[in-house]
Amino acid sequence: MRGRRFQFISCCISALALVAAVAAGAQTPGYSLIDWNDLMPEPWVKEMTKEMAAAGKLTNLQDNSEEANKAMAAMRKKFDEAPIVKSQLNKKVRLPGYVVPLDADRSEKREFLLVPYFGACIHTPPPPANQIVLIRPTAQSKIKKLPESMDIVWVEGEIKEGRVATSQGVSGYLLEAISVAPYEVKPAKR
């Protein structure tokens, strides 16, 4: 019965240890490539790493016990309130990630979440809010292919603060997308 807590703890640790790969591809001039680590304040990462290590004791708790539910609720609250990096706000950025649709709308203007790893928000508990970006296409957005669930994409746009509670998780950032394109990596020259 420890599966749910173990999965939650494992995903949380994975989320804190992520490093996005830098890949070649077309980039709009004036947009800086950032990775997911750039969106987490260093002091918060250190604090949460210690808390996650201490949370290992949760694996000994019985699922749905009062103590387990209380511990899970406290951890979820910390993740939903995860601080953002204010110095990243209002910058033109390029960020890769996985698509998490918020509805069944097939429009090019539909909003979706961008997350750093496969299955986040769908098959696993949502990552911290500072690892979830709400993507909002603009009227001028160029979308090369309508993104599907768990597609890997590059998104370019201006990043803002955007703490929004959705059915799939709480975002810490909002990215007003000018471009959404499939993630492609050019093969290395030999």
MARBADO-533429 format. One record per residue (C-alpha): residue number from 1; x negated, y negated, z negated; residue in three letters. Coordinates in Angstrom, 3 decimals. Each point is the difference from the previous one (the first is absolute). Layout:
N
ATOM   seq         xx         yy         zz   type
ATOM   NUM          X          Y          Z    Ala
...
***
This chain:
190
ATOM   seq         xx         yy         zz   type
ATOM     1      0.000      0.000      0.000    Met
ATOM     2     -3.048     -2.248      0.066    Arg
ATOM     3      0.097     -0.411      3.796    Gly
ATOM     4      1.703     -3.381      0.207    Arg
ATOM     5     -2.341     -1.686     -2.496    Arg
ATOM     6     -3.095      1.635      1.494    Phe
ATOM     7      1.015     -1.127      3.500    Gln
ATOM     8      0.653     -3.532     -1.269    Phe
ATOM     9     -3.365     -0.181     -1.791    Ile
ATOM    10     -1.875      1.481      2.979    Ser
ATOM    11      1.584     -2.471      2.402    Cys
ATOM    12     -0.735     -2.903     -2.315    Cys
ATOM    13     -3.663      0.949     -0.262    Ile
ATOM    14     -0.166      0.457      3.785    Ser
ATOM    15      1.574     -3.410      0.542    Ala
ATOM    16     -2.627     -1.646     -2.184    Leu
ATOM    17     -2.856      1.770      1.801    Ala
ATOM    18      1.019     -0.844      3.559    Leu
ATOM    19     -2.341     -1.513      2.515    Val
ATOM    20      1.496     -0.714      3.409    Ala
ATOM    21     -2.173      0.968      2.943    Ala
ATOM    22     -1.144     -2.803      2.249    Val
ATOM    23      0.735      0.942      3.585    Ala
ATOM    24     -0.626     -1.564      3.365    Ala
ATOM    25      2.928     -1.438      1.859    Gly
ATOM    26      1.475     -3.148      1.459    Ala
ATOM    27      0.134     -2.741     -2.585    Gln
ATOM    28      1.606     -3.381      0.396    Thr
ATOM    29     -2.569     -2.804     -0.340    Pro
ATOM    30      0.327     -1.792     -3.341    Gly
ATOM    31      1.338      3.032     -1.869    Tyr
ATOM    32     -2.267      1.550     -2.642    Ser
ATOM    33     -0.137      3.733     -0.525    Leu
ATOM    34      0.802      0.882     -3.613    Ile
ATOM    35      0.294      3.335     -1.734    Asp
ATOM    36      2.266      1.167     -2.799    Trp
ATOM    37     -2.633     -0.553     -2.669    Asn
ATOM    38      0.066     -3.723      0.852    Asp
ATOM    39      3.595     -0.087     -1.286    Leu
ATOM    40     -0.750      1.235     -3.545    Met
ATOM    41     -1.579     -2.274     -2.643    Pro
ATOM    42     -3.215      1.571     -1.310    Glu
ATOM    43      0.876     -0.374     -3.732    Pro
ATOM    44      3.353      1.707      0.605    Trp
ATOM    45     -1.692      2.895      1.827    Val
ATOM    46     -2.372      0.537     -2.937    Lys
ATOM    47      2.846     -0.149     -2.523    Glu
ATOM    48      2.190      2.402      1.969    Met
ATOM    49     -2.880      2.424      0.598    Thr
ATOM    50     -0.439      0.281     -3.774    Lys
ATOM    51      3.750      0.373     -0.537    Glu
ATOM    52      0.270      2.679      2.693    Met
ATOM    53     -2.828      1.970     -1.602    Ala
ATOM    54      1.790     -0.203     -3.340    Ala
ATOM    55      3.268      0.984      1.677    Ala
ATOM    56     -1.386      3.476      0.638    Gly
ATOM    57      1.482      1.002     -3.336    Lys
ATOM    58      3.445     -0.448      1.571    Leu
ATOM    59     -0.434      3.306      1.823    Thr
ATOM    60      0.617      1.762     -3.325    Asn
ATOM    61      3.411     -1.601     -0.449    Leu
ATOM    62      3.222      1.754      0.934    Gln
ATOM    63      1.749     -1.567      3.021    Asp
ATOM    64      3.003     -2.128     -0.971    Asn
ATOM    65     -0.967     -0.025     -3.655    Ser
ATOM    66      0.511     -3.341     -1.722    Glu
ATOM    67     -3.770     -0.494     -0.329    Glu
ATOM    68     -0.641      0.859      3.684    Ala
ATOM    69      2.791     -2.252      1.250    Asn
ATOM    70     -1.228     -2.876     -2.161    Lys
ATOM    71     -3.595      0.404      1.254    Ala
ATOM    72      1.126      0.212      3.649    Met
ATOM    73      2.213     -3.077     -0.350    Ala
ATOM    74     -2.889     -1.975     -1.537    Ala
ATOM    75     -2.341      1.000      2.829    Met
ATOM    76      2.596     -0.793      2.678    Arg
ATOM    77      0.568     -3.449     -1.578    Lys
ATOM    78     -3.750     -0.730      0.145    Lys
ATOM    79     -0.137      1.089      3.626    Phe
ATOM    80      3.045     -2.067      0.992    Asp
ATOM    81     -1.520     -3.051     -1.713    Glu
ATOM    82     -3.521      0.560      1.401    Ala
ATOM    83     -1.698     -3.364      0.567    Pro
ATOM    84     -0.967     -1.210      3.448    Ile
ATOM    85     -3.169     -1.724      1.197    Val
ATOM    86      1.019     -3.648      0.365    Lys
ATOM    87     -3.099     -0.834      2.094    Ser
ATOM    88      1.393      2.232      2.794    Gln
ATOM    89      3.221     -2.004      0.292    Leu
ATOM    90      0.764     -2.119      3.076    Asn
ATOM    91     -2.817      1.612      2.003    Lys
ATOM    92      0.317      1.395      3.495    Lys
ATOM    93     -0.870      3.661     -0.427    Val
ATOM    94     -0.165      3.337      1.776    Arg
ATOM    95      0.828      3.081     -2.096    Leu
ATOM    96      0.432      3.695      0.887    Pro
ATOM    97      2.493      2.207     -1.794    Gly
ATOM    98      2.883      2.448      0.081    Tyr
ATOM    99      3.570     -1.047      0.831    Val
ATOM   100      2.827      0.557     -2.494    Val
ATOM   101      3.347     -1.005      1.579    Pro
ATOM   102      2.543     -1.682     -2.229    Leu
ATOM   103      3.034      0.901      2.099    Asp
ATOM   104      1.046      1.817      3.164    Ala
ATOM   105      0.103     -3.174      2.108    Asp
ATOM   106     -1.892      0.554      3.259    Arg
ATOM   107     -0.554     -3.695      0.712    Ser
ATOM   108     -3.446     -1.470      0.650    Glu
ATOM   109      0.815     -2.560     -2.681    Lys
ATOM   110      0.623      2.512     -2.789    Arg
ATOM   111     -1.964     -0.409     -3.185    Glu
ATOM   112     -2.069      2.875     -1.368    Phe
ATOM   113     -2.548      0.709     -2.687    Leu
ATOM   114     -3.681      0.532      0.749    Leu
ATOM   115     -1.832      2.327     -2.389    Val
ATOM   116     -3.602      1.239     -0.186    Pro
ATOM   117      0.486      3.771      0.088    Tyr
ATOM   118      2.219      2.629      1.586    Phe
ATOM   119      3.154      0.868     -1.936    Gly
ATOM   120     -0.053     -3.041     -2.288    Ala
ATOM   121      3.528     -1.032     -1.014    Cys
ATOM   122      1.532      2.998      1.778    Ile
ATOM   123     -1.537      3.243     -1.256    His
ATOM   124     -1.728     -1.453     -3.054    Thr
ATOM   125      0.733     -2.703     -2.548    Pro
ATOM   126     -0.591     -3.484      1.427    Pro
ATOM   127     -3.480     -1.464     -0.400    Pro
ATOM   128     -0.555     -3.186     -2.015    Pro
ATOM   129      1.678     -3.137      1.349    Ala
ATOM   130     -3.383     -1.400      1.055    Asn
ATOM   131     -0.313      3.008      2.335    Gln
ATOM   132      3.370     -0.517      1.712    Ile
ATOM   133      0.436     -2.695      2.649    Val
ATOM   134      3.435     -0.956      1.314    Leu
ATOM   135     -0.365     -0.564      3.756    Ile
ATOM   136      2.355     -2.597      1.440    Arg
ATOM   137     -0.275     -0.417      3.789    Pro
ATOM   138      0.344     -3.576      1.217    Thr
ATOM   139      2.006     -1.177      3.012    Ala
ATOM   140     -3.274     -0.067      1.960    Gln
ATOM   141     -1.224      3.434     -1.144    Ser
ATOM   142     -1.652      2.247      2.548    Lys
ATOM   143      0.892      3.599     -0.758    Ile
ATOM   144     -1.674      2.448      2.362    Lys
ATOM   145      1.971      3.026     -1.212    Lys
ATOM   146      2.881      0.111     -2.444    Leu
ATOM   147     -1.595      1.522     -3.129    Pro
ATOM   148      1.458      3.185     -1.454    Glu
ATOM   149     -0.281      1.384     -3.522    Ser
ATOM   150     -3.634      0.648     -0.968    Met
ATOM   151     -1.398     -1.302      3.312    Asp
ATOM   152     -3.419     -1.568     -0.483    Ile
ATOM   153     -0.038     -3.585      1.261    Val
ATOM   154     -2.028     -3.178      0.084    Trp
ATOM   155      1.940     -3.043     -1.167    Val
ATOM   156     -1.153     -3.577      0.487    Glu
ATOM   157      1.581     -3.034     -1.567    Gly
ATOM   158     -0.032     -2.414     -2.898    Glu
ATOM   159      0.010      1.611     -3.436    Ile
ATOM   160      2.058     -1.526     -2.785    Lys
ATOM   161      1.190      0.873     -3.461    Glu
ATOM   162      3.082      2.161      0.342    Gly
ATOM   163      1.096      1.978     -3.036    Arg
ATOM   164      3.094      1.699      1.335    Val
ATOM   165      1.735      3.039     -1.493    Ala
ATOM   166      1.062      2.362      2.797    Thr
ATOM   167      1.479      3.483      0.041    Ser
ATOM   168     -3.526      1.341      0.643    Gln
ATOM   169     -2.048     -2.017     -2.490    Gly
ATOM   170     -0.958     -3.500     -1.146    Val
ATOM   171     -2.195     -2.037      2.345    Ser
ATOM   172     -2.512     -2.496     -1.300    Gly
ATOM   173     -0.668     -1.588      3.370    Tyr
ATOM   174      1.935     -1.149      3.056    Leu
ATOM   175     -1.667     -0.075      3.393    Leu
ATOM   176      1.680     -2.077      2.695    Glu
ATOM   177     -1.050      2.145      2.946    Ala
ATOM   178     -0.942     -1.442      3.369    Ile
ATOM   179     -1.221      3.371      1.242    Ser
ATOM   180      0.723      3.662     -0.784    Val
ATOM   181     -1.965      2.543      2.021    Ala
ATOM   182     -0.802      3.701     -0.261    Pro
ATOM   183     -3.213      0.725     -1.884    Tyr
ATOM   184     -2.651      0.991      2.485    Glu
ATOM   185     -3.646      0.746     -0.488    Val
ATOM   186     -2.394     -0.228      2.900    Lys
ATOM   187     -2.332      2.993      0.164    Pro
ATOM   188     -3.556     -0.653     -1.143    Ala
ATOM   189     -2.506     -0.526      2.820    Lys
ATOM   190     -2.499      2.832      0.289    Arg
***
